[in-house]
Amino acid sequence: MPQSANGALSPLLSLHDLAGQNPHQPLLSPAILADLTGFPPMLLQAGSNEMLLDDSIRTATRARDAGVNVVLDITADVPHVFQAFVGVLDEADEALDRAALFLSQRIRTGDTAGTSAG
């Protein structure tokens, strides 16, 4: 059975039918298994009470360790996929503005290299 990073059995993965596929494929758990070497700059947005916050933090750490320029943008007290509430939640509007800024800065400067930033 698949295991999480801390070695505990993952009850969530057991709910999914992997159709005989190897449960240790990087695409099934990129936060733990993917090789992030050479990835372009990465923006990860999550809420502070997000179910996947730990995965976002783990992915950001692993990306930095692999030399990727990564920004981890955590917004307080918002639901999962809060950006979908654009026009309803101010936090969604602000997060999308930050995402647009992230993209425009990289397009303008041509920063597509996977170099780490502090």
N, C-alpha and C positions, 0 to 999 in steps of 0.2 A: 504494500500500500504506500502511496506517496507520503513523504514526510515534509514538515515545514523546516525552516532554517534552524529552529531550536531543537529539532529531532522529534517533536511530538507528532503523532499521527494527525493528519489533516482531515477532519470530518467533512469539510466543504468539498474537497476534491473527491471524496468517496461518493458524493452525490452525482458526479459527472461520469458519464459513460465515455471512456477514452477509446473505445472500440479496439482494444488490444494494443494501443500505441504505448510507447515508452513514457511513463509519467515524469521522467526526468528531462524532457525536452525543454530547451531554453524558451521556446514560444509559450509553453504552458505556465512558466513562472519566471518571466524576465527579470524581476526584481532580485531573484536569487541565482538564476542559472545563466542568463544571457551574457555573452562577451560584448561589452560596450566599447571596446577599443575602436577608435576611429569614428565614433558617432559624431554628427554635427552638434553644434550648441543645442542645449535642451532646456526647455522651460517645463517644470512640473508644478501644477497648481492643485492644491488640496485644501479641504477644510480642516480645522483643528479637531473636529469630532467625526471626521471622515473614516469610514470603515477601512479604507485603503491607505490611510495616512502612513502607517508603518512601511508599507510597500513603497510609497513615494519617497520617504526618508531613506530607505535602504537603496532604492534605485539611484537617488541623488548621490549618496555616499559612494556607491560602486562606480557611478559614472565619473565622479571626481577622481577616484583612485585609478581609473582607466585613462585619465588625461582629458576628459571631456569638459568643456565649458558648460556648467549647469547652474541654473537658478531654481531654487526650491522656494515657491511662493505659497505660504500657508495663510489662509484667511480664517479668522475666528468665527466660530458659531454659525456655520453655514452647512446646508445639506449636501449630500453626494450629488455630483454634477450640478453644483450651484450655478455655474456659468449659463446653464439653460434658462435661468430665470432672469435673463437680460430684460430690462424695462420694468421688472418687478422688484428685484433686490438691488439696492445700490452696490452691494458687494460684487454682484455679477457684472454690472456695468464696469466697475473699477477693475475687476480681474481681466475682463476682455480688453480694456484700455491698456493694461500692463502687458498683455499678450501681444497686442498690436505694436506697442513700443518695442518689445523684445524682437519681434520680427523686422520691424522697420530699421532698427539699429543694425541688425545683422545683414540685411539686404543692402543698406546704404554703405556699410563699411566692407562688405564682402566677407565678413567673419563666418566662414563655414568650416573652418578647421576645428578639429577636436582638441583645442588647447585649453587647459584648465585655467579658470579664473578664481581668485580667492573669494 
